Amino acid sequence: MAVTQFLSNFTETKKTIEMKSMSPNLMVHDVNKTIEYYKNLFDFQLIMSVPEKGQFEWAMMKNGNVTIMFQEKESLSKELTSLQNKPLDATMNLYFQTNNIEGLYEKVKKTEKIAIELGTTFYGSKEFTMKDLNGYFLTFAEDNE
């Protein structure tokens, strides 16, 4: 009985934690401009904002299974005070799996800063990396068939 109780307790503590989703909340200069940018270049759709109309402090956008939140620097700095004196610049790279990588590349290369040109990686994925209007690096990838 003691062994059974031990095993039962051990299994209960070994429960795994499963992440259901991830939605980065990016600090931006202007939420409204960022919304238009992501709508026009990447076909993201606005699904929520604060406030509901006017000059937004925060917004959530979606394309397929991907959601991204954008929050105005002053607003986010009030919540996370350690961000108050931080510059708004790329400190991460967001990685998107997409379809029609060549069409997307042709669309964005005309107006955007391409950091890494479209090419095939050693693991067989077609990818390119660019900087968005807030300075964040975005890598877009499509697996080769």
C-alpha positions in Angstrom: 0.0 0.0 0.0 2.8 2.4 0.8 4.4 1.9 -2.7 1.0 2.5 -4.4 0.5 5.7 -2.4 4.0 6.9 -3.4 3.5 6.2 -7.1 0.1 7.9 -7.0 1.6 11.0 -5.4 4.5 11.0 -7.8 2.2 10.9 -10.9 0.1 13.7 -9.6 3.1 16.0 -9.3 4.3 15.0 -12.8 1.3 16.6 -14.6 2.5 18.4 -17.7 1.7 22.0 -18.4 0.3 22.6 -21.9 0.4 26.0 -23.5 -2.8 26.8 -25.4 -1.6 29.8 -27.4 0.8 32.7 -27.4 0.0 36.2 -28.4 2.9 38.6 -28.1 2.1 42.1 -26.9 4.4 44.5 -28.8 5.1 48.0 -27.6 4.6 50.4 -30.5 4.7 54.1 -31.2 1.2 54.4 -32.7 -1.3 51.5 -32.5 -3.5 52.9 -35.3 -0.6 53.2 -37.8 0.5 49.7 -36.8 -3.0 48.3 -37.4 -3.0 49.8 -40.9 0.5 48.5 -41.6 -0.3 44.9 -40.6 -3.7 45.0 -42.5 -2.2 46.3 -45.7 1.0 44.2 -45.8 0.0 41.0 -44.1 -3.8 40.8 -44.2 -4.2 40.9 -40.4 -7.7 41.8 -39.2 -8.5 43.9 -36.2 -10.4 41.8 -33.6 -10.3 43.9 -30.5 -9.2 47.4 -29.3 -9.1 49.8 -26.4 -10.9 52.1 -26.7 -13.3 50.7 -29.4 -12.9 53.8 -31.6 -10.5 56.7 -32.1 -6.9 56.6 -31.1 -6.2 53.2 -29.7 -3.9 52.4 -26.7 -4.1 48.7 -27.4 -5.3 46.3 -30.1 -5.3 42.7 -31.1 -5.1 41.5 -34.6 -5.4 38.1 -36.2 -4.5 36.3 -39.4 -5.2 32.5 -39.5 -4.0 31.0 -36.2 -1.7 34.0 -35.4 -2.7 36.7 -33.0 -0.6 39.7 -32.1 -1.3 42.5 -29.7 0.0 46.0 -30.0 0.2 48.5 -27.1 1.1 52.1 -27.2 4.5 52.8 -25.4 3.1 55.2 -22.8 0.2 52.8 -21.9 2.4 49.7 -21.6 5.1 51.6 -19.7 2.4 52.5 -17.0 1.8 48.7 -16.5 5.4 47.6 -16.8 7.3 50.5 -15.3 10.7 48.9 -16.2 9.9 49.7 -19.8 9.6 53.5 -19.2 13.1 54.4 -20.3 13.6 51.6 -22.8 13.9 52.5 -26.5 11.4 51.0 -28.9 13.7 48.8 -31.0 14.0 45.2 -32.2 15.0 43.0 -29.3 13.4 39.9 -30.8 12.5 38.1 -34.0 9.0 37.0 -34.6 8.8 33.9 -36.8 5.8 33.3 -39.0 5.0 30.2 -41.0 3.0 31.3 -44.1 2.0 30.2 -47.5 3.0 32.0 -50.8 6.3 33.2 -49.4 7.4 34.5 -52.8 4.2 36.6 -53.3 4.6 38.1 -49.8 8.3 38.8 -50.4 7.5 40.5 -53.8 4.9 42.6 -52.0 7.0 43.8 -49.1 10.4 44.2 -50.7 9.2 47.2 -52.7 8.7 49.4 -49.6 10.2 47.6 -46.5 13.6 47.1 -45.1 14.7 43.6 -45.9 17.2 42.3 -43.3 17.8 38.9 -44.9 16.8 38.3 -48.5 14.6 35.4 -49.6 16.5 32.2 -49.7 16.4 28.5 -48.7 17.8 27.6 -45.4 20.0 24.5 -44.6 16.9 22.9 -43.2 14.9 23.4 -46.4 12.6 26.3 -45.5 12.2 29.3 -47.8 12.6 32.4 -45.6 13.2 36.1 -45.5 13.5 38.6 -42.6 12.4 42.2 -42.6 11.9 45.1 -40.1 8.4 46.5 -39.5 7.5 50.1 -38.9 8.3 49.8 -35.2 11.7 48.2 -35.7 10.7 44.6 -34.9 12.3 41.8 -37.0 9.8 39.6 -38.7 10.9 36.3 -40.3 8.5 34.7 -42.8 8.9 31.1 -43.7 7.4 28.5 -45.9 8.3 24.8 -45.8 9.3 23.3 -49.1 7.2 20.4 -50.3 
